[in-house]
Amino acid sequence: MFDIEKAKAKGIDGQSIAIMQSINENTAKRESCNLHEFEKTDRIGKYRCKNCGCVEDGGFILAYEQGLKHGKGGGSDNSN
């Protein structure tokens, strides 16, 4: 999470502060959710969780879904 007060003290411009706050808010939503259920948004490559409202890109979604699959025992056994 970005320390907004430190950023302000360092003189970071208002637009950058707003972006950092938005990222912090999205991170808080994502971390508070018990189970994400993503759907496409109107922005290409972006998905929104129906439960918490966080917005993520396709790479995050693929990794999240793979993690769920592996957590359920659906992953391949790579021990040779």
C-alpha positions in Angstrom: 0.0 0.0 0.0 1.2 3.5 -0.8 1.8 5.9 2.2 -0.3 8.8 0.9 1.0 11.2 3.6 4.6 10.5 2.8 3.9 11.0 -0.9 2.3 14.3 -0.2 5.2 15.3 2.0 7.6 14.5 -0.8 5.7 16.9 -3.1 4.2 14.3 -5.4 1.6 15.9 -7.7 -2.1 15.6 -7.0 -2.9 13.4 -10.0 -0.3 10.8 -8.9 -1.7 11.0 -5.3 -5.2 10.2 -6.7 -3.8 7.2 -8.6 -2.1 5.9 -5.5 -5.3 6.3 -3.5 -7.2 4.5 -6.2 -4.7 1.6 -6.1 -4.9 1.5 -2.3 -8.7 1.3 -2.4 -8.6 -1.5 -5.0 -6.0 -3.4 -3.0 -8.2 -3.1 0.1 -11.2 -4.4 -1.7 -9.2 -7.4 -3.2 -7.7 -8.4 0.1 -11.1 -8.2 2.0 -12.8 -10.6 -0.4 -13.4 -14.2 0.6 -13.9 -15.5 -2.9 -13.6 -13.6 -6.1 -16.0 -14.0 -8.9 -14.8 -12.1 -11.9 -16.7 -10.8 -14.9 -15.5 -8.7 -17.9 -15.8 -5.0 -17.7 -16.2 -2.5 -20.6 -12.4 -2.0 -20.6 -10.4 -4.5 -22.7 -8.5 -6.9 -20.5 -10.1 -5.8 -17.2 -12.3 -7.8 -14.9 -14.4 -6.8 -11.9 -15.2 -9.0 -8.9 -19.0 -9.4 -8.4 -18.4 -9.7 -4.7 -16.0 -7.0 -3.7 -15.7 -4.7 -6.7 -12.0 -4.9 -7.2 -10.8 -4.5 -10.8 -7.9 -6.7 -12.1 -6.2 -7.6 -15.4 -6.2 -10.9 -17.2 -2.9 -12.0 -15.8 -4.2 -11.7 -12.2 -7.4 -13.6 -13.1 -5.4 -16.5 -14.7 -3.1 -16.8 -11.7 -6.1 -16.6 -9.3 -8.0 -19.3 -11.1 -4.9 -21.5 -11.2 -4.5 -21.0 -7.5 -8.1 -22.1 -6.9 -7.6 -25.1 -9.1 -4.4 -26.2 -7.3 -6.0 -25.5 -3.9 -8.8 -28.0 -4.7 -6.2 -30.6 -5.7 -6.8 -30.1 -9.4 -3.2 -29.3 -10.2 -0.8 -31.7 -12.0 1.7 -33.6 -10.0 5.2 -32.5 -11.1 7.2 -34.7 -8.8 9.4 -37.0 -11.0 
